Amino acid sequence: MSYPRTILAFLIVLLGVLPVAELSAQSDDLFLNFEALKSFKADFTQVFTAKLTKKKSDPEIGVIYYKAPSFMRFDYLKGQGLDRQTFISDEGVSFINYEKKTVMTKKGQGDYGDYLVFLKGVAEIKKKFSVKKGDVALSRKAGIAVDEGQSLFKLTPLKKIQNLRYLFLVLQGKEVRSVAVIDEIGNINQLFFKSVQYDPKMESSVFTFTAPIGFEQSQL
């Protein structure tokens, strides 16, 4: 974000010469780890890379929460306090900017839920994306961070998704370590995960959006 950047999220994997059937089986096996995922929590660092200048933004940090089937919350932190929050549900998307004391909401989550589609497993991925091995060397040259020993998958939307040309998943074994979102003009938003918790106990109240008193509200 800017607001869309908050949710944009991010992904990558190695160039391969595997037959299509074998590649499909491999990717299915990897993403089956998330098939029955009920909840997810992780600290994240987000970096934006501009296409034209290759300049990277200062890292932003925060915490992501997910609860199946479609609830998400992003807390962006500044120092010890909240800088902004994003809430996603079937009903819509809401953003709170604490510095500017504004609240914005949008009916319908639109494409926001697609950026972290890997959390929903193989079936959901295949509904909206074709999946193939990514080229590590070319991805690094473009500005996507992939460490030695990591692999990546390139997800291409089957139908147009706003602000998303490609999605790359960077994996260490079967663990998704980062997600890279490539927008329509080639800018990169990459989220790096750490302190990951799979299926932590998570109350529904975590995803309850409440506009703070005294904040200006508007519809997107």
Beta strands, then each sheet from edge to edge (+ up, - down):
strand 1: 39-49
strand 2: 60-67
strand 3: 71-78
strand 4: 81-89
strand 5: 92-97
strand 6: 102-107
strand 7: 129-133
strand 8: 151-157
strand 9: 166-172
strand 10: 175-182
strand 11: 188-198
strand 12: 216-219
sheet 1: 7+ 8- 9+ 10- 11+ 1- 2+ 3- 4+ 5- 6+ 12+
end
